[in-house]
Amino acid sequence: MLIWPAIDIRGGQCVRLCQGDYARETVYGASPTAMAEHWRSQGAKRLHLVDLDGAKDGTTANFESVRELVSAMTPYGVECELGGGVRSQETIERLLELGLTRLVVGTLALKDPKWFAEMCEKFPYKLALGIDARGGMVATDGWLEVSSVRAVDLARQYDGLPIAALIYTDVATDGMMKGPNVEETVAMTRATSIPLVASGGVTTLEDVRRLSDAGLPACIIGRALYENTISLPEALRFE
């Protein structure tokens, strides 16, 4: 199982939110690049980046922070993916030019299915479908809005397209340090043939083991790494 340490960026800083709540923020470092180097030094081969400002308002407010981070990781062969604010072809092209491995699209995958399908065909296996769910329903716009669309239905809608991955996050567990929703995540893997990356709530090494035993191909670990409830080198043993 592939391990993706998460680096969430807001206002140019490395932060984490609880359940996507922008009012419940913890700052873990002033430099996302320094944090990336920290995880790389511990063995990370890939990094999951989130532009929280972009997720909320659709901008690329942290473009320079992302550019600096990716530039620093490229010589080491560390793969970086980015989600948050990816809502136009121009943005896709601009971000891919930085050397990002893939981009995560969430909000527009729900709101403009035709556009997302076209982008998947135009940039094959360079886009990941980000599905964030609250109570089984898709949440968008930085998790500020909850739609009337079931998460599994959105996943099935895009089955068969050249999509790099499906990144599935249970909003209720994200940042809460109470473990992932393994059952719901496994149900999502059965709904589509797109490779699934589990995200949200991974708190202990046992959580990583449960996801691995369930056959998940990859998972994202965030707050647990920053709070030292999971050692990255130990988690990487599952790769």
RATA-V718969 format. One record per residue. N is the residue number from 1. RES is the residue in one small letter. SS is DSSP state (A for helix, B for strand, O for the rest). OMEGA is omega in whole degrees, 0 to 359 (none if undefined). D_LAST is the distance of its C-alpha to the last C-alpha in Angstrom with 2 decimals. Layout:
n:res:ss:omega:d_last
N:RES:SS:OMEGA:D_LAST
N:RES:SS:OMEGA:D_LAST
//
This chain:
n:res:ss:omega:d_last
1:m:O:180:4.82
2:l:B:181:5.31
3:i:B:179:7.06
4:w:B:173:10.64
5:p:B:183:13.01
6:a:B:172:16.46
7:i:B:179:19.66
8:d:B:185:22.75
9:i:B:175:25.89
10:r:B:182:29.43
11:g:O:179:32.51
12:g:O:181:30.49
13:q:B:177:28.84
14:c:B:186:25.40
15:v:B:169:25.94
16:r:B:176:24.64
17:l:B:172:26.74
18:c:B:179:27.17
19:q:O:178:27.14
20:g:O:182:27.79
21:d:B:183:31.12
22:y:B:178:32.27
23:a:B:181:34.66
24:r:B:186:31.95
25:e:B:172:30.24
26:t:B:179:28.82
27:v:B:181:28.71
28:y:B:178:25.99
29:g:B:181:27.08
30:a:O:185:29.64
31:s:O:175:27.40
32:p:A:180:24.29
33:t:A:178:23.87
34:a:A:179:24.00
35:m:A:177:21.32
36:a:A:179:19.08
37:e:A:178:19.83
38:h:A:181:19.04
39:w:A:177:15.46
40:r:A:181:15.13
41:s:A:178:16.63
42:q:O:174:14.01
43:g:O:181:11.22
44:a:O:178:10.73
45:k:O:181:10.37
46:r:B:182:11.71
47:l:B:178:14.33
48:h:B:182:16.05
49:l:B:177:19.76
50:v:B:173:22.57
51:d:B:185:26.24
52:l:A:177:27.86
53:d:A:179:31.32
54:g:A:179:30.62
55:a:A:184:29.29
56:k:A:187:32.53
57:d:A:175:35.10
58:g:O:180:33.64
59:t:O:172:34.12
60:t:O:186:31.99
61:a:O:183:33.24
62:n:O:183:30.30
63:f:A:183:30.22
64:e:A:177:31.02
65:s:A:179:28.35
66:v:A:180:25.74
67:r:A:180:27.33
68:e:A:181:27.29
69:l:A:182:23.64
70:v:A:178:22.47
71:s:A:181:24.91
72:a:A:183:23.51
73:m:A:184:19.86
74:t:A:180:20.84
75:p:O:181:21.76
76:y:O:180:18.30
77:g:O:179:16.65
78:v:O:179:14.93
79:e:B:177:14.92
80:c:B:172:17.03
81:e:B:184:18.08
82:l:B:172:21.18
83:g:B:178:22.94
84:g:O:176:26.44
85:g:O:181:29.77
86:v:O:189:28.77
87:r:O:175:32.01
88:s:O:178:33.73
89:q:A:179:33.32
90:e:A:179:34.56
91:t:A:178:31.84
92:i:A:182:29.15
93:e:A:182:30.67
94:r:A:182:31.13
95:l:A:179:27.57
96:l:A:178:26.02
97:e:O:178:28.38
98:l:O:183:26.63
99:g:O:176:23.55
100:l:O:181:21.39
101:t:O:179:18.80
102:r:B:181:19.94
103:l:B:181:22.18
104:v:B:179:22.14
105:v:B:181:25.48
106:g:O:186:26.56
107:t:A:183:30.25
108:l:A:175:31.74
109:a:A:177:29.65
110:l:A:189:31.71
111:k:A:181:34.95
112:d:O:184:35.29
113:p:A:181:33.53
114:k:A:179:35.53
115:w:A:182:34.49
116:f:A:179:30.77
117:a:A:179:31.04
118:e:A:180:32.96
119:m:A:178:30.44
120:c:A:179:27.60
121:e:A:182:29.83
122:k:A:180:30.83
123:f:O:185:27.34
124:p:O:178:25.25
125:y:O:174:21.52
126:k:O:180:22.12
127:l:B:175:22.66
128:a:B:177:20.55
129:l:B:178:22.51
130:g:B:177:22.34
131:i:B:177:23.73
132:d:B:186:24.59
133:a:B:173:26.41
134:r:B:183:28.90
135:g:O:179:30.24
136:g:O:180:28.84
137:m:B:184:30.75
138:v:B:175:29.48
139:a:B:183:29.96
140:t:B:176:30.72
141:d:O:181:32.09
142:g:O:178:29.73
143:w:O:180:29.94
144:l:O:181:33.66
145:e:B:175:34.74
146:v:B:184:33.91
147:s:B:176:34.87
148:s:B:181:36.32
149:v:B:177:33.60
150:r:B:183:31.14
151:a:A:182:27.48
152:v:A:179:26.95
153:d:A:178:30.02
154:l:A:179:28.80
155:a:A:181:25.52
156:r:A:182:27.60
157:q:A:185:29.97
158:y:O:178:27.56
159:d:O:179:25.98
160:g:O:177:26.52
161:l:O:179:26.53
162:p:O:182:24.31
163:i:O:184:22.05
164:a:O:184:18.63
165:a:B:171:17.21
166:l:B:180:18.66
167:i:B:187:17.84
168:y:B:180:19.35
169:t:B:173:20.57
170:d:B:185:22.76
171:v:O:183:25.20
172:a:O:182:26.55
173:t:O:188:23.40
174:d:O:178:22.38
175:g:O:185:22.97
176:m:O:177:24.64
177:m:O:181:22.23
178:k:O:179:22.98
179:g:O:181:19.79
180:p:O:175:18.71
181:n:O:185:20.82
182:v:A:184:18.54
183:e:A:181:21.51
184:e:A:180:22.50
185:t:A:178:19.06
186:v:A:178:18.80
187:a:A:179:22.38
188:m:A:179:21.52
189:t:A:181:18.98
190:r:A:183:21.93
191:a:A:186:24.28
192:t:O:177:22.84
193:s:O:180:20.97
194:i:O:179:19.41
195:p:O:186:15.57
196:l:B:174:15.22
197:v:B:181:13.52
198:a:B:181:14.45
199:s:B:176:16.33
200:g:O:171:18.80
201:g:O:180:19.23
202:v:O:191:15.82
203:t:O:184:17.47
204:t:O:177:16.01
205:l:A:177:13.01
206:e:A:176:14.65
207:d:A:178:14.48
208:v:A:180:10.71
209:r:A:180:10.99
210:r:A:179:13.77
211:l:A:179:12.13
212:s:A:180:9.27
213:d:A:180:12.26
214:a:O:177:14.26
215:g:O:179:12.23
216:l:O:182:11.40
217:p:O:183:9.35
218:a:B:174:8.82
219:c:B:177:10.56
220:i:B:178:12.73
221:i:B:182:13.62
222:g:O:188:17.12
223:r:A:182:19.86
224:a:A:178:17.87
225:l:A:182:16.59
226:y:A:179:20.20
227:e:O:176:21.74
228:n:O:173:19.53
229:t:O:172:18.73
230:i:O:173:14.99
231:s:O:181:13.94
232:l:A:179:11.37
233:p:A:178:10.40
234:e:A:179:10.04
235:a:A:182:7.99
236:l:A:177:5.47
237:r:A:180:5.41
238:f:A:179:3.80
239:e:O:none:0.00
//
